[in-house]
Amino acid sequence: MIELIDTNSSQIATELVRARVRAGSPAMGMVMTLVIVVDEESAAGAMEAAKIAAHEHPARLLGVILGDARGAPQINAQVGIGEAWTGEIALIRLRGEVVRHCESVVLPLLLPDSPVVVWWPTDAPAVPADDPLGRLAQRRITDAAAATKGKTRALATQCSSYARGNTDLAWTRITPWRALLAAALDQQPLKVRRAVVAAERISPSADLLAAWLWNRLRVPVERQSSSGPGITEVCLDTRNGPIRIHREDGKLATFSSPGRPDRPVALKRRELPELLAEELRRLDEDNIYAAAVRRLVTLGERS
């Protein structure tokens, strides 16, 4: 990593080219630009997660740390290329007046003719699509579960400000649950009368799962609290008996269905790099997520 003090976008771009030449790889097979907007405390973990995800999706990683907006503008950066992955990385620290115009620093560094994804690993803006950096992206990734305070409120805010291209890792976390439940109803197409989702009291993923079930099955869904970790049980009540997925330890679940023996199912809580890699696989609008978000907003208005 090369340290650049009091620099600018042009010098950062030049140093990226030099790093490629020094590595003997003037052409890198990168497919997108991933912009990570993060605070100093969370920067190391977020950049490491992005580098792991970039093994599957080679990208130019631009970490942006927004500092104090007061005082003279200053841009410092650490620039390099990936070790054992075909990507580039730049961690950019902004201070002073330039913080209010961060898009002017990032825009010249975007890969031409390729998608742009912006990820907020912790606290996201209230309206990501209207954020100066969010406007540069085709895909905007937030994480209500990682909000430093008010996780339930963070999810409600993201749902109410949903725009095409938005997604949240709270939704990504329930992909295995949704797959299991959809497969269960494919195998036994029973009429579901009501459903129950049990999880930690504050679990954005459980709220989204309940909204998804309500929207797809058109039945009442009860949200119950448990000791966790995360989602611990989903039960679909049918006339023939319950279809139940029960997970106590966050690793192994028990799958039960009418007339069939219980069986264990691997349902491990996934790590951040795996969640991020899944979201980077698609850059079009997630219509199912959009429908679940609209349902959750409607349920919140009713309550």
C-alpha positions in Angstrom: 0.0 0.0 0.0 1.3 3.4 -1.0 0.6 6.4 1.3 -0.5 9.6 -0.3 -0.8 12.7 1.9 -2.7 15.8 0.9 -3.5 14.4 -2.5 -6.2 14.5 -5.1 -8.2 12.2 -7.4 -5.8 12.6 -10.2 -2.8 11.5 -8.1 -4.8 8.5 -6.7 -5.7 7.4 -10.2 -2.1 7.7 -11.3 -0.9 5.7 -8.4 -3.4 2.9 -9.2 -2.0 2.7 -12.7 1.6 2.6 -11.4 0.7 -0.2 -8.9 -0.7 -2.3 -11.8 2.5 -1.7 -13.9 4.7 -2.6 -10.9 2.7 -5.8 -10.5 3.2 -6.6 -14.2 -0.6 -6.5 -14.8 -1.5 -3.3 -16.7 -4.9 -4.7 -17.5 -7.0 -6.0 -14.5 -10.2 -7.9 -15.1 -12.4 -5.8 -12.9 -16.1 -5.9 -13.4 -17.3 -3.1 -11.1 -16.5 -0.3 -8.7 -17.5 -0.9 -5.1 -17.5 2.3 -2.9 -17.5 1.6 0.8 -18.6 4.6 2.9 -17.5 3.9 6.4 -16.2 5.4 9.6 -12.6 5.1 10.9 -13.5 2.5 13.5 -15.2 0.1 11.1 -13.0 0.7 8.1 -10.6 -2.2 8.6 -13.3 -4.8 9.0 -15.4 -3.5 6.1 -12.4 -3.3 3.7 -11.4 -6.8 4.6 -14.9 -8.1 4.0 -15.0 -6.3 0.6 -11.6 -7.8 -0.4 -12.9 -11.3 0.4 -16.1 -10.7 -1.6 -14.0 -9.3 -4.5 -12.5 -12.8 -5.0 -15.8 -13.6 -6.6 -16.4 -10.2 -8.1 -13.1 -8.5 -9.1 -13.6 -4.8 -8.4 -11.9 -1.5 -7.7 -12.6 -0.9 -4.0 -12.8 2.7 -2.9 -13.1 3.1 0.9 -14.3 6.5 1.8 -13.9 7.8 5.4 -15.8 11.1 5.9 -14.1 13.0 8.7 -14.8 16.4 10.2 -16.3 18.8 7.6 -14.8 21.8 9.3 -11.5 23.4 8.4 -9.3 23.3 5.3 -9.9 20.5 2.8 -7.6 17.6 2.9 -7.5 14.2 1.1 -5.2 11.4 2.3 -5.2 8.0 0.7 -3.7 4.5 0.8 -3.5 2.9 -2.6 -2.5 -0.6 -3.8 -3.6 -3.6 -5.7 -5.0 -6.9 -4.3 -2.9 -9.7 -3.0 -4.2 -13.0 -4.6 -7.2 -11.3 -6.2 -7.4 -9.2 -9.4 -8.6 -5.9 -8.0 -7.5 -2.5 -6.8 -8.0 -0.8 -3.5 -7.9 2.8 -2.3 -8.8 3.9 1.2 -9.5 7.6 1.1 -9.8 9.9 4.1 -11.6 13.2 3.6 -11.5 16.2 6.0 -12.7 19.8 5.8 -14.9 21.3 3.1 -14.3 18.4 0.7 -16.4 16.1 2.9 -19.5 18.0 1.7 -18.5 17.3 -1.9 -17.2 13.8 -1.6 -18.7 12.8 -4.9 -16.2 15.1 -6.7 -13.3 13.0 -5.3 -14.9 9.6 -6.0 -16.4 10.3 -9.5 -13.0 10.5 -11.4 -12.0 7.2 -9.8 -14.9 5.1 -11.0 -14.1 2.4 -13.6 -15.5 3.5 -17.0 -18.4 1.6 -18.5 -18.9 -0.6 -15.5 -21.5 -0.8 -12.7 -21.0 1.1 -9.5 -22.2 -0.2 -6.1 -22.2 1.8 -2.9 -22.2 0.0 0.5 -22.7 1.6 3.9 -21.5 -1.1 6.4 -22.9 0.7 9.4 -25.1 3.8 9.5 -26.6 4.7 6.1 -28.2 8.0 5.0 -31.9 8.3 5.4 -32.4 8.3 1.6 -29.5 6.5 0.0 -30.7 7.2 -3.5 -30.4 11.0 -2.8 -27.0 10.8 -1.1 -24.2 12.4 -3.2 -22.4 9.0 -3.4 -25.6 7.0 -3.7 -26.6 8.9 -6.8 -23.5 7.6 -8.6 -24.5 3.9 -8.1 -26.8 1.4 -9.8 -26.9 -0.6 -6.6 -27.0 0.7 -3.0 -26.4 -1.7 -0.1 -27.3 -0.8 3.5 -27.4 -2.9 6.7 -30.0 -2.0 9.3 -28.7 -4.7 11.6 -25.3 -2.9 11.8 -26.8 0.5 12.7 -25.0 1.8 15.7 -28.4 2.7 17.3 -32.1 2.2 16.5 -31.9 -0.9 14.3 -35.7 -1.1 14.1 -35.9 2.5 13.1 -33.1 2.1 10.7 -35.0 -0.6 8.8 -38.2 1.5 8.8 -36.3 4.4 7.4 -34.8 2.4 4.6 -38.1 0.8 3.8 -39.9 4.2 3.6 -37.2 5.6 1.3 -36.9 2.6 -0.9 -35.8 3.3 -4.5 -34.9 1.1 -7.4 -31.5 -0.4 -6.8 -31.7 -0.3 -3.0 -31.2 -3.4 -0.8 -30.3 -4.3 2.8 -28.2 -7.1 4.2 -30.9 -7.8 6.6 -32.8 -9.2 3.6 -29.8 -11.1 2.3 -29.5 -12.9 5.7 -32.9 -14.6 5.2 -32.2 -16.1 1.8 -31.6 -19.6 3.2 -34.8 -19.3 5.3 -36.8 -18.3 2.2 -35.4 -21.1 0.1 -36.3 -23.7 2.7 -39.8 -22.4 3.2 -40.4 -22.2 -0.6 -39.1 -25.7 -1.1 -41.3 -27.0 1.7 -44.4 -25.7 0.1 -43.3 -27.0 -3.3 -42.9 -30.5 -1.8 -46.2 -30.3 0.1 -48.5 -27.7 -1.5 -50.7 -27.2 1.6 -52.9 -24.2 2.3 -51.2 -22.1 4.9 -53.7 -20.5 7.4 -51.3 -18.4 9.5 -47.6 -18.2 10.3 -45.3 -17.4 13.2 -41.8 -15.9 13.1 -39.7 -16.1 16.3 -36.5 -14.1 16.7 -34.6 -11.7 18.9 -36.7 -8.8 19.9 -34.7 -6.5 17.6 -34.1 -8.3 14.4 -34.6 -6.5 11.1 -34.2 -9.8 9.2 -37.1 -11.3 11.1 -39.3 -8.3 10.4 -38.5 -8.6 6.6 -39.2 -12.4 6.7 -42.6 -11.8 8.3 -43.4 -9.2 5.7 -42.3 -11.6 2.9 -44.5 -14.4 4.3 -47.5 -12.1 4.7 -47.1 -10.7 1.1 -46.6 -14.1 -0.6 -49.0 -16.2 1.4 -51.7 -13.6 2.1 -52.1 -14.8 5.7 -51.6 -13.2 9.1 -48.0 -13.5 10.4 -47.3 -13.2 14.1 -43.9 -11.9 15.2 -42.7 -13.4 18.5 -39.6 -12.6 20.5 -37.0 -15.3 21.5 -33.6 -15.3 23.0 -31.9 -15.8 19.6 -29.4 -15.9 18.1 -31.1 -14.2 15.2 -34.2 -16.0 13.8 -34.9 -19.1 15.8 -38.2 -20.5 14.4 -40.7 -20.2 11.5 -43.9 -22.1 11.7 -46.5 -22.3 8.9 -49.9 -23.6 10.2 -51.8 -25.9 7.8 -54.8 -28.1 8.1 -52.6 -31.2 8.0 -50.3 -29.9 10.7 -47.4 -27.4 11.0 -44.5 -26.9 8.8 -41.7 -25.8 11.2 -38.1 -24.8 10.9 -36.5 -24.5 14.4 -33.0 -23.3 15.0 -31.5 -22.8 18.5 -27.8 -22.4 18.0 -27.6 -20.4 14.8 -26.0 -23.3 13.0 -28.2 -26.4 12.7 -32.0 -26.4 12.3 -34.7 -29.0 12.6 -37.1 -29.2 9.7 -40.6 -30.7 10.5 -43.5 -31.2 8.1 -46.8 -33.1 8.3 -46.5 -36.9 7.8 -42.8 -36.9 7.5 -39.9 -37.5 10.0 -38.0 -34.5 11.4 -34.7 -34.0 9.7 -31.6 -31.8 10.4 -30.8 -28.9 8.0 -27.6 -26.9 7.9 -28.7 -23.3 8.5 -25.6 -21.5 9.7 -25.6 -17.7 10.2 -23.5 -16.4 7.4 -20.5 -14.0 7.6 -20.4 -10.5 6.1 -18.2 -11.4 3.1 -20.6 -14.1 2.0 -23.6 -11.7 2.3 -21.9 -9.0 0.4 -20.8 -11.4 -2.4 -24.4 -12.6 -2.8 -25.7 -9.0 -3.2 -23.0 -8.2 -5.8 -24.2 -11.1 -8.0 -27.2 -9.1 -9.1 -27.3 -5.4 -10.1 -31.0 -5.2 -11.3 -33.9 -4.4 -9.1 -34.9 -7.1 -6.6 -38.7 -7.1 -7.1 -39.4 -9.6 -4.3 -37.5 -7.4 -1.8 -39.4 -4.3 -3.1 -42.7 -6.1 -2.5 -41.6 -7.1 1.0 -40.5 -3.6 1.8 -43.9 -2.2 0.7 -45.7 -4.7 2.8 -43.6 -3.9 5.9 -44.3 -0.2 5.4 -48.1 -0.9 5.2 -48.0 -3.1 8.3 -46.1 -0.3 10.2 -48.7 2.2 9.2 -51.5 -0.1 10.4 -49.8 -0.6 13.7 
